[in-house]
Amino acid sequence: MPLVSTKQILEEARKKSYGVGAYNVNNMEQVQAIMAAAKETQSPVIIQASRGALRYSNFTYLGYLMKAAVIEGFDIPVAMHLDHGNSLESAVEAINLGFSSVMIDGSLLEDGKTVSTYDYNVKVTNLVVEYAHARGVSVEAEIGTLSGIEDGVGSGKIHLTDPYEAKKFVSETGIDSLAIAVGTSHGAYKFKGSVNLDFNVLKKIRSLIDIPIVLHGASSVPKELINEVNKYGGRMMGTSGVPISSLQEAIKLGVSKINVDTDGRLAITAAIRKVFTEAPDKFDPRDYLGPARTALTNLIITKMKDFGTAGHAKDYFPLSLEDIKRQYNF
């Protein structure tokens, strides 16, 4: 399948009322795990990298690993997405690397922590939309902010999305998808007490806008993973996530893209800690990164089934492996 935009993937998801996970990557093993899960379940997939992840990998390395996923998974629709771009410059860097989709998070200033004004958000989003659309790249933006900090992004406070402001924002920017705040949070410590997603806000937004809706901070923080981390020397207490049942309800109410990062980190960390504890003589990175890759694959297979993504790769018209290689001059 050729590289596709998130706009195409999410429009397909909206037609058939399922959700598509967007999974963050930092290295080769994560890319491989995501693609193994997508092939196993025959799911379209969004592979995304934050600007922090791109800096960590010196940009080009991670960009080409993500392109390799498109070629290796030639029968799977794949979008390469920039997560939480904070400026026109970050979007341009990702587009130049070959990304098919970018997020501009103008809800925060360029420090990634300070809540911006509405006018600032519109201005920076319009700049990115103009540049990206001229190059066939889709754009996600955000109204409202999430609490918690993950990969340097987060305001520390929740500002729920105002539905009427969301409608105005979509009209004024021409974006392809909108990330909203309905009570989710970045990181592994999402809630104190009961989960309190505001489905009424979600319903109202869905009734007012006609583009795909995105949910950030949507990891479930499975207790079995936390227990595994702590069993092998971790110190993660008081964690909480979004129950799968709540995510499935959000999908029914109109969410098409679900961002998952923390759960992947937990699966990897638990697997590596287990190897280090049970086989302290091991020092070959393959001895612990291999099990970490397998753990992440299994986690994402479950997510793809839970979100309803499984089996929908066939909805797209596939190209041959040779077609894909020609696309990237391999």
GUBA-344743 format. One line per field, with one value per residue (C-alpha): z, y, x; residue number from 1. Coordinates in steps of 0.02 Angstrom, whole numbers, plus 50000, padded with zeros to 5 digits. Layout:
! GUBA-344743
Z <- [Z;...]
Y <- [Y;...]
X <- [X;...]
marza <- [NUM;...]
END
This chain:
! GUBA-344743
Z <- [50000;49963;50106;50146;50245;50411;50322;50210;50352;50469;50337;50305;50492;50505;50365;50457;50637;50703;50784;50725;50848;50823;50902;50949;50901;50949;50880;50759;50877;50904;50718;50688;50828;50762;50587;50649;50741;50591;50477;50602;50619;50442;50512;50439;50555;50600;50653;50737;50806;50919;50884;51039;50963;50799;50890;50989;50827;50735;50627;50472;50558;50626;50467;50363;50488;50469;50279;50292;50380;50229;50113;50227;50257;50075;50097;50248;50237;50337;50382;50447;50569;50668;50845;50936;50816;50900;50754;50566;50569;50654;50526;50382;50450;50458;50285;50213;50292;50195;50329;50258;50404;50537;50698;50745;50929;50936;51097;51182;51147;51071;51242;51238;51412;51414;51360;51210;51156;51029;50904;50918;50888;50732;50664;50681;50623;50465;50424;50438;50341;50197;50187;50213;50100;49956;49970;49993;50180;50303;50462;50638;50764;50943;51041;51231;51329;51425;51596;51626;51542;51413;51300;51351;51306;51428;51519;51691;51685;51590;51483;51408;51228;51202;51066;50986;50987;50904;50766;50737;50739;50608;50497;50514;50485;50362;50461;50421;50599;50772;50937;51081;51270;51359;51516;51460;51515;51458;51549;51665;51805;51722;51857;52043;52088;51955;51768;51718;51529;51474;51342;51333;51269;51143;51082;51060;50965;50851;50812;50765;50660;50512;50518;50612;50800;50890;51071;51146;51312;51280;51352;51468;51583;51608;51788;51732;51650;51804;51912;51797;51801;51991;52010;51927;52022;51960;52072;51985;52113;52093;51905;51810;51629;51517;51522;51356;51382;51390;51230;51142;51197;51131;50963;50957;50989;50847;50893;50747;50804;50973;51026;51121;51190;51376;51359;51234;51349;51492;51388;51334;51509;51589;51464;51483;51673;51672;51567;51675;51834;51775;51667;51743;51639;51477;51395;51211;51171;51063;51218;51296;51148;51062;51205;51219;51035;51057;51209;51113;50964;51076;51160;50994;50925;51072;51043;50859;50903;51044;50933;50792;50671;50638;50465;50384;50284;50146;50125;50031;49856;49877;49768;49742;49834;49672;49659;49835;49801;49646;49749;49862;49729;49817]
Y <- [50000;50172;50292;50371;50523;50515;50605;50454;50329;50425;50457;50269;50239;50363;50276;50110;50175;50105;50185;50189;50187;50307;50230;50328;50269;50311;50165;50019;49891;49998;50022;49836;49792;49907;49838;49657;49692;49780;49634;49505;49593;49666;49841;50013;50103;50274;50275;50438;50523;50674;50812;50749;50575;50648;50750;50595;50499;50645;50660;50565;50397;50384;50454;50317;50182;50238;50236;50059;50010;50069;49961;49809;49817;49843;49770;49882;50064;50165;50349;50436;50570;50708;50710;50878;50987;51155;51271;51289;51242;51075;51035;51081;50967;50821;50853;50862;50692;50621;50623;50612;50700;50828;50893;51074;51097;51282;51259;51280;51402;51338;51286;51148;51191;51365;51380;51496;51613;51561;51690;51622;51445;51500;51596;51458;51324;51423;51435;51247;51209;51321;51240;51060;51060;51129;50970;50846;50825;50821;50924;50888;51029;51044;51146;51131;51059;50900;50885;50783;50789;50663;50686;50869;50906;50954;51105;51031;51080;51019;51146;51055;51096;51220;51143;51309;51367;51202;51233;51408;51345;51210;51339;51465;51345;51210;51071;50887;50821;50897;50840;50882;50883;50788;50737;50624;50660;50628;50503;50356;50453;50511;50515;50535;50434;50384;50410;50566;50585;50712;50620;50760;50878;50746;50723;50910;50930;50784;50867;51032;50980;50863;50809;50664;50686;50637;50583;50613;50541;50384;50248;50126;50096;49911;49854;49694;49796;49906;49749;49675;49833;49840;49653;49673;49826;49968;50100;50151;50178;50263;50249;50254;50256;50264;50100;50013;50023;50214;50218;50106;50222;50371;50281;50253;50439;50491;50478;50409;50423;50362;50408;50274;50304;50266;50088;50048;50116;50011;49851;49881;49926;49775;49656;49731;49733;49550;49501;49603;49522;49343;49339;49464;49389;49452;49602;49585;49718;49590;49483;49617;49721;49565;49521;49705;49706;49550;49624;49783;49683;49585;49744;49829;49674;49687;49875;49849;49720;49828;49983;49886;49919;49736;49673;49844;49847;49760;49916;49998;49961;49882;49908;49779;49779;49833;49982;50035;50019;50127;50258;50276;50243;50084]
X <- [50000;50070;50099;49931;49877;49787;49645;49616;49633;49518;49386;49380;49366;49221;49127;49133;49129;49292;49443;49623;49767;49910;50065;50220;50394;50572;50673;50677;50600;50445;50421;50440;50319;50183;50198;50198;50036;49959;50002;49940;49772;49765;49739;49773;49893;49960;50142;50184;50338;50345;50469;50563;50577;50639;50772;50823;50853;50934;50777;50834;50861;50685;50608;50688;50640;50460;50476;50545;50383;50284;50388;50394;50207;50162;49987;49948;49890;50017;50019;50175;50120;50207;50136;50127;50222;50239;50281;50280;50464;50431;50296;50411;50548;50427;50356;50531;50564;50417;50282;50106;50025;50071;49996;50016;49979;49941;49842;50011;50151;50314;50378;50246;50183;50105;49924;49907;49768;49637;49703;49880;49815;49721;49870;50000;49877;49837;50023;50043;49884;49938;50110;50052;49899;50002;50106;49964;49995;49850;49845;49783;49763;49701;49575;49580;49726;49765;49845;50001;50171;50231;50383;50393;50212;50075;50007;49981;49796;49645;49552;49404;49364;49223;49112;49066;49247;49292;49165;49233;49413;49380;49294;49436;49581;49526;49611;49582;49559;49535;49609;49494;49506;49367;49461;49603;49782;49960;50069;50036;49950;49790;49657;49637;49484;49359;49379;49284;49280;49150;49051;48924;49058;49111;48932;48909;49073;49028;48861;48946;49096;49113;49295;49377;49399;49560;49585;49757;49815;49715;49827;49739;49889;49847;49869;49952;50091;50112;50120;50251;50356;50347;50378;50547;50608;50498;50420;50259;50122;49953;49946;49782;49724;49572;49474;49451;49263;49275;49378;49254;49114;49213;49231;49043;49018;49132;49316;49417;49600;49662;49839;49935;50109;50120;50053;50189;50323;50256;50255;50435;50494;50411;50491;50664;50656;50606;50758;50877;50808;50794;50951;51075;51215;51137;51219;51175;51042;50953;50922;50812;50755;50688;50569;50522;50475;50368;50280;50239;50175;50056;49995;49956;49869;49750;49725;49686;49553;49482;49470;49387;49531;49568;49523;49504;49667;49570;49462;49606;49666;49839;49991;50125;50291;50376;50258;50304;50490;50472;50381;50532;50666;50725]
marza <- [1;2;3;4;5;6;7;8;9;10;11;12;13;14;15;16;17;18;19;20;21;22;23;24;25;26;27;28;29;30;31;32;33;34;35;36;37;38;39;40;41;42;43;44;45;46;47;48;49;50;51;52;53;54;55;56;57;58;59;60;61;62;63;64;65;66;67;68;69;70;71;72;73;74;75;76;77;78;79;80;81;82;83;84;85;86;87;88;89;90;91;92;93;94;95;96;97;98;99;100;101;102;103;104;105;106;107;108;109;110;111;112;113;114;115;116;117;118;119;120;121;122;123;124;125;126;127;128;129;130;131;132;133;134;135;136;137;138;139;140;141;142;143;144;145;146;147;148;149;150;151;152;153;154;155;156;157;158;159;160;161;162;163;164;165;166;167;168;169;170;171;172;173;174;175;176;177;178;179;180;181;182;183;184;185;186;187;188;189;190;191;192;193;194;195;196;197;198;199;200;201;202;203;204;205;206;207;208;209;210;211;212;213;214;215;216;217;218;219;220;221;222;223;224;225;226;227;228;229;230;231;232;233;234;235;236;237;238;239;240;241;242;243;244;245;246;247;248;249;250;251;252;253;254;255;256;257;258;259;260;261;262;263;264;265;266;267;268;269;270;271;272;273;274;275;276;277;278;279;280;281;282;283;284;285;286;287;288;289;290;291;292;293;294;295;296;297;298;299;300;301;302;303;304;305;306;307;308;309;310;311;312;313;314;315;316;317;318;319;320;321;322;323;324;325;326;327;328;329;330]
END
